Amino acid sequence: MSFTSSSSGWKSATVRKVKKVRNKVDNIVHNYPKLPDFPLGEENLPFQIGKNVSVKEYNTFVDRHESTGYKFYWENKNVYIIEMANADHEAVVSTLMQFFLLPNNGVIILPPIRVLPQPFHFNPAGQGEKTAPDVAVYPASAHVPRPGIPHPGPPPSDTNGNPHARIIVETANWQSLEYLNEKCGAWMRQQYVRDVLGIKLDAIRSHQGQVHRSMLATLWTRQNVSPTAPVGYVAPPGFTVSTDPNLPRVSFRTWDFGTLLYGTTNANACTAPNLPAYQVTIPIEDVFWNPPIVPNTTTRTNILNETGYIITVPNVITVPNFIIDLFAVQQAVLDTQRL
């Protein structure tokens, strides 16, 4: 018994040593980004950690460092840390995940709606680099089968071959509002993404002896009042049709829901739960949107056939919409912060 134990320990030590040598050689041969060797503060963001990094090198890097608590971004061979998993950021993520899980009616084992934090997908507007949304809402594979063809399909998948997320959430703490909007718009370039919710947290402020924070929420959606409208695209009430040529039949709406109106010291009216003006409604059927794909023999391409298509929502789900109360998000953030 003692011989077997020591032999096993010797083998384990050898394997670790071999892996260490391989990783060292791999790092010399490839130009991987390098994490900072000092505590990184939010005031340093965005923080560049790589130059002239190929997409392949970047994807390998994020596979190895997906649990560091950092969010990475690749652009034109440059790599940045753009966000950190601090309490206020994670309070938004946790609260929104709870709202998206509610319609499962307590089903824990293989629920029809799957809600995951930071699962890797491929950037719809990128060059094949991996990217991880803060929250992804999926249909369970029992209701929407895993794609038979690896990404990009059709239909598309995440990097593990699961059905592509239909609803995406991105939260920006130290990222600029402009960058957040750009990132959310990029997700909507994947037609299987039906809705994207972006949350922007402004800096913590003290006003009249109280701690305050401004916050914005923007929903990008493919919802429309009349899918059979004879001319053009009709946005839902309160929404504005996007003028971005990359986002046809997409509209958006913004809510200002912090304790102070964004960019001012004026008090906001988001002061209690269940206020209709501060609720975001997303159809649950968007999660299960999966129209048939038919080949076009003329163009030799595959196209979606939405004619007569009816979305099937599992019977366990008994409500039509996700109702996200932004006051709850506001309070979750305020509960984490300190001056």
Secondary structure, 3 states (H helix, E strand, C coil): CHHHHHHHHHHHHHHHHHHHHHHHHHHHHCCCCCCCCCCCCHHHCCEEEECCCCHHHHHHHHHHCCCCCEEEEEECCEEEEEEECCHHHHHHHHHHHHHHHHHHCCCCCCCCEEEECCCCEECCCCCCCEECCCEEEEECCCCCCCCCCCCCCCCCECCCCCECCCEEEEEECCCCHHHHHHHHHHHCCCCCCCEEEEEEEEEEEEECCEEEEEEEEEEEECCCCCCCCCCCCCCCCCCEECCCCCCCCCEEEEEECCCECCCCCCECCCCCCCCHHHEEEEEHHHHHCCCCEEEECCCCEEEECCCCCCCCCCCCCCCCEEEEEHHHHHHHHHCCCCC
